[in-house]
Amino acid sequence: MKTSPEETIKQYVASWNVKGAEAIKAAFAKCWAADATYTDPNYENVSGVDGISALCVGSHEIAPGRIFHVHTLPDHHHNVALYTWTVDIPGKETKGGTDYIEFDAEGKIARLVSFFPPLQ
């Protein structure tokens, strides 16, 4: 069954808030295609569930206690979407960014490009 863009994005953002390597990997596997790629200002072409999960684990080490939120629901058509998010980092002001997503035929993320200012 194909997942809606809204559901996929909510699952994706929630996955960043999960703790523990195995739990993180299981969360991303629900919304991330096996060969999906991720690119942001700091990383280029992180690929697969293992890659995005490792990036998430590392982000918990860089910013312990940080929590991501969907800020605006996606504007989407065909197999693409655009939405904004925020992140609360303890002791810092809330920051945000914008993600461009391409979905596969099942509604999982096939490609994600994230835009944001430095989070540190």
URRA-V906682 format. One record per pair of residues at least 24 apart in sequence whose C-alpha atoms are under 6 Angstrom apart, sorted by the first residue. I is the first residue (numbers start at 1). J is the second residue. If there is no record, write none. Layout:
i & j
I & J
I & J
This chain:
i & j
2 & 106
2 & 107
3 & 107
17 & 67
24 & 53
25 & 53
31 & 108
32 & 108
32 & 109
33 & 108
33 & 109
33 & 110
36 & 110
36 & 111
37 & 111
38 & 112
38 & 113
39 & 113
40 & 113
40 & 114
79 & 103
